[in-house]
Amino acid sequence: GRGMYYGSYTFSETWNIGAVLLLAVMATAFMG
């Protein structure tokens, strides 16, 4: 159970970083 919980947490963190990067790219494209 602990391994799955840790994997889920890592996946969530990676998804958050990806979402922020995507927003930054979209904002840059919109501004430029």
PyMOL Python script that loads the backbone (N, CA, C, O; Angstrom):
from pymol import cmd

cmd.read_pdbstr("""\
ATOM      1  N   GLY A   1       0.821  -1.202   0.000  1.00  0.00           N
ATOM      2  CA  GLY A   1       0.000   0.000   0.000  1.00  0.00           C
ATOM      3  C   GLY A   1       0.857   1.255   0.000  1.00  0.00           C
ATOM      4  O   GLY A   1       0.539   2.246  -0.657  1.00  0.00           O
ATOM      5  N   ARG A   2       1.961   1.193   0.757  1.00  0.00           N
ATOM      6  CA  ARG A   2       2.794   2.382   0.850  1.00  0.00           C
ATOM      7  C   ARG A   2       3.461   2.695  -0.496  1.00  0.00           C
ATOM      8  O   ARG A   2       3.583   3.860  -0.876  1.00  0.00           O
ATOM      9  N   GLY A   3       3.889   1.655  -1.211  1.00  0.00           N
ATOM     10  CA  GLY A   3       4.538   1.861  -2.507  1.00  0.00           C
ATOM     11  C   GLY A   3       3.585   2.535  -3.497  1.00  0.00           C
ATOM     12  O   GLY A   3       3.972   3.439  -4.237  1.00  0.00           O
ATOM     13  N   MET A   4       2.328   2.074  -3.492  1.00  0.00           N
ATOM     14  CA  MET A   4       1.340   2.660  -4.399  1.00  0.00           C
ATOM     15  C   MET A   4       1.079   4.117  -4.032  1.00  0.00           C
ATOM     16  O   MET A   4       0.960   4.972  -4.909  1.00  0.00           O
ATOM     17  N   TYR A   5       0.991   4.395  -2.737  1.00  0.00           N
ATOM     18  CA  TYR A   5       0.729   5.767  -2.287  1.00  0.00           C
ATOM     19  C   TYR A   5       1.865   6.692  -2.713  1.00  0.00           C
ATOM     20  O   TYR A   5       1.626   7.805  -3.181  1.00  0.00           O
ATOM     21  N   TYR A   6       3.098   6.224  -2.550  1.00  0.00           N
ATOM     22  CA  TYR A   6       4.261   7.033  -2.933  1.00  0.00           C
ATOM     23  C   TYR A   6       4.265   7.265  -4.444  1.00  0.00           C
ATOM     24  O   TYR A   6       4.558   8.370  -4.902  1.00  0.00           O
ATOM     25  N   GLY A   7       3.941   6.228  -5.217  1.00  0.00           N
ATOM     26  CA  GLY A   7       3.909   6.363  -6.671  1.00  0.00           C
ATOM     27  C   GLY A   7       2.837   7.357  -7.094  1.00  0.00           C
ATOM     28  O   GLY A   7       3.060   8.165  -7.996  1.00  0.00           O
ATOM     29  N   SER A   8       1.673   7.301  -6.448  1.00  0.00           N
ATOM     30  CA  SER A   8       0.590   8.222  -6.776  1.00  0.00           C
ATOM     31  C   SER A   8       1.006   9.656  -6.468  1.00  0.00           C
ATOM     32  O   SER A   8       0.718  10.573  -7.237  1.00  0.00           O
ATOM     33  N   TYR A   9       1.688   9.841  -5.336  1.00  0.00           N
ATOM     34  CA  TYR A   9       2.128  11.180  -4.946  1.00  0.00           C
ATOM     35  C   TYR A   9       3.132  11.723  -5.957  1.00  0.00           C
ATOM     36  O   TYR A   9       3.057  12.888  -6.349  1.00  0.00           O
ATOM     37  N   THR A  10       4.066  10.881  -6.376  1.00  0.00           N
ATOM     38  CA  THR A  10       5.078  11.302  -7.351  1.00  0.00           C
ATOM     39  C   THR A  10       4.412  11.651  -8.674  1.00  0.00           C
ATOM     40  O   THR A  10       4.771  12.642  -9.310  1.00  0.00           O
ATOM     41  N   PHE A  11       3.440  10.839  -9.093  1.00  0.00           N
ATOM     42  CA  PHE A  11       2.729  11.100 -10.344  1.00  0.00           C
ATOM     43  C   PHE A  11       2.000  12.438 -10.277  1.00  0.00           C
ATOM     44  O   PHE A  11       2.019  13.210 -11.235  1.00  0.00           O
ATOM     45  N   SER A  12       1.354  12.710  -9.138  1.00  0.00           N
ATOM     46  CA  SER A  12       0.617  13.963  -8.968  1.00  0.00           C
ATOM     47  C   SER A  12       1.562  15.150  -9.052  1.00  0.00           C
ATOM     48  O   SER A  12       1.244  16.156  -9.686  1.00  0.00           O
ATOM     49  N   GLU A  13       2.724  15.036  -8.415  1.00  0.00           N
ATOM     50  CA  GLU A  13       3.705  16.128  -8.431  1.00  0.00           C
ATOM     51  C   GLU A  13       4.191  16.374  -9.856  1.00  0.00           C
ATOM     52  O   GLU A  13       4.307  17.524 -10.280  1.00  0.00           O
ATOM     53  N   THR A  14       4.474  15.310 -10.596  1.00  0.00           N
ATOM     54  CA  THR A  14       4.940  15.446 -11.979  1.00  0.00           C
ATOM     55  C   THR A  14       3.862  16.104 -12.832  1.00  0.00           C
ATOM     56  O   THR A  14       4.165  16.955 -13.667  1.00  0.00           O
ATOM     57  N   TRP A  15       2.603  15.714 -12.625  1.00  0.00           N
ATOM     58  CA  TRP A  15       1.501  16.283 -13.394  1.00  0.00           C
ATOM     59  C   TRP A  15       1.384  17.777 -13.111  1.00  0.00           C
ATOM     60  O   TRP A  15       1.141  18.565 -14.024  1.00  0.00           O
ATOM     61  N   ASN A  16       1.558  18.171 -11.844  1.00  0.00           N
ATOM     62  CA  ASN A  16       1.481  19.590 -11.484  1.00  0.00           C
ATOM     63  C   ASN A  16       2.573  20.378 -12.184  1.00  0.00           C
ATOM     64  O   ASN A  16       2.312  21.459 -12.712  1.00  0.00           O
ATOM     65  N   ILE A  17       3.791  19.857 -12.197  1.00  0.00           N
ATOM     66  CA  ILE A  17       4.914  20.538 -12.863  1.00  0.00           C
ATOM     67  C   ILE A  17       4.612  20.666 -14.359  1.00  0.00           C
ATOM     68  O   ILE A  17       4.852  21.717 -14.953  1.00  0.00           O
ATOM     69  N   GLY A  18       4.095  19.614 -14.956  1.00  0.00           N
ATOM     70  CA  GLY A  18       3.764  19.644 -16.380  1.00  0.00           C
ATOM     71  C   GLY A  18       2.686  20.682 -16.678  1.00  0.00           C
ATOM     72  O   GLY A  18       2.763  21.385 -17.685  1.00  0.00           O
ATOM     73  N   ALA A  19       1.675  20.782 -15.802  1.00  0.00           N
ATOM     74  CA  ALA A  19       0.599  21.755 -16.008  1.00  0.00           C
ATOM     75  C   ALA A  19       1.146  23.177 -15.938  1.00  0.00           C
ATOM     76  O   ALA A  19       0.768  24.029 -16.743  1.00  0.00           O
ATOM     77  N   VAL A  20       2.036  23.439 -14.978  1.00  0.00           N
ATOM     78  CA  VAL A  20       2.634  24.773 -14.841  1.00  0.00           C
ATOM     79  C   VAL A  20       3.468  25.102 -16.072  1.00  0.00           C
ATOM     80  O   VAL A  20       3.404  26.218 -16.588  1.00  0.00           O
ATOM     81  N   LEU A  21       4.246  24.139 -16.540  1.00  0.00           N
ATOM     82  CA  LEU A  21       5.069  24.357 -17.736  1.00  0.00           C
ATOM     83  C   LEU A  21       4.177  24.652 -18.941  1.00  0.00           C
ATOM     84  O   LEU A  21       4.465  25.555 -19.726  1.00  0.00           O
ATOM     85  N   LEU A  22       3.100  23.890 -19.083  1.00  0.00           N
ATOM     86  CA  LEU A  22       2.188  24.100 -20.202  1.00  0.00           C
ATOM     87  C   LEU A  22       1.585  25.499 -20.147  1.00  0.00           C
ATOM     88  O   LEU A  22       1.500  26.177 -21.171  1.00  0.00           O
ATOM     89  N   LEU A  23       1.166  25.934 -18.963  1.00  0.00           N
ATOM     90  CA  LEU A  23       0.602  27.279 -18.807  1.00  0.00           C
ATOM     91  C   LEU A  23       1.631  28.338 -19.167  1.00  0.00           C
ATOM     92  O   LEU A  23       1.301  29.328 -19.819  1.00  0.00           O
ATOM     93  N   ALA A  24       2.874  28.137 -18.748  1.00  0.00           N
ATOM     94  CA  ALA A  24       3.938  29.106 -19.041  1.00  0.00           C
ATOM     95  C   ALA A  24       4.167  29.203 -20.550  1.00  0.00           C
ATOM     96  O   ALA A  24       4.329  30.300 -21.086  1.00  0.00           O
ATOM     97  N   VAL A  25       4.178  28.063 -21.229  1.00  0.00           N
ATOM     98  CA  VAL A  25       4.390  28.052 -22.681  1.00  0.00           C
ATOM     99  C   VAL A  25       3.227  28.754 -23.387  1.00  0.00           C
ATOM    100  O   VAL A  25       3.440  29.544 -24.307  1.00  0.00           O
ATOM    101  N   MET A  26       2.011  28.465 -22.956  1.00  0.00           N
ATOM    102  CA  MET A  26       0.837  29.093 -23.566  1.00  0.00           C
ATOM    103  C   MET A  26       0.872  30.601 -23.349  1.00  0.00           C
ATOM    104  O   MET A  26       0.577  31.362 -24.270  1.00  0.00           O
ATOM    105  N   ALA A  27       1.230  31.045 -22.144  1.00  0.00           N
ATOM    106  CA  ALA A  27       1.300  32.477 -21.841  1.00  0.00           C
ATOM    107  C   ALA A  27       2.363  33.148 -22.700  1.00  0.00           C
ATOM    108  O   ALA A  27       2.144  34.239 -23.227  1.00  0.00           O
ATOM    109  N   THR A  28       3.507  32.501 -22.839  1.00  0.00           N
ATOM    110  CA  THR A  28       4.594  33.065 -23.653  1.00  0.00           C
ATOM    111  C   THR A  28       4.158  33.188 -25.111  1.00  0.00           C
ATOM    112  O   THR A  28       4.406  34.210 -25.751  1.00  0.00           O
ATOM    113  N   ALA A  29       3.515  32.154 -25.634  1.00  0.00           N
ATOM    114  CA  ALA A  29       3.051  32.186 -27.024  1.00  0.00           C
ATOM    115  C   ALA A  29       1.994  33.278 -27.204  1.00  0.00           C
ATOM    116  O   ALA A  29       1.964  33.955 -28.232  1.00  0.00           O
ATOM    117  N   PHE A  30       1.140  33.445 -26.214  1.00  0.00           N
ATOM    118  CA  PHE A  30       0.078  34.454 -26.292  1.00  0.00           C
ATOM    119  C   PHE A  30       0.671  35.862 -26.252  1.00  0.00           C
ATOM    120  O   PHE A  30       0.222  36.753 -26.974  1.00  0.00           O
ATOM    121  N   MET A  31       1.683  36.056 -25.402  1.00  0.00           N
ATOM    122  CA  MET A  31       2.307  37.377 -25.265  1.00  0.00           C
ATOM    123  C   MET A  31       3.133  37.709 -26.507  1.00  0.00           C
ATOM    124  O   MET A  31       3.101  38.835 -27.003  1.00  0.00           O
ATOM    125  N   GLY A  32       3.875  36.712 -27.003  1.00  0.00           N
ATOM    126  CA  GLY A  32       4.753  36.959 -28.132  1.00  0.00           C
ATOM    127  C   GLY A  32       4.009  36.826 -29.444  1.00  0.00           C
ATOM    128  O   GLY A  32       4.599  37.002 -30.510  1.00  0.00           O
TER     129      GLY A  32
END
""", "prot")
cmd.dss("prot")
cmd.show_as("cartoon", "prot")
cmd.util.cbc("prot")
cmd.orient("prot")
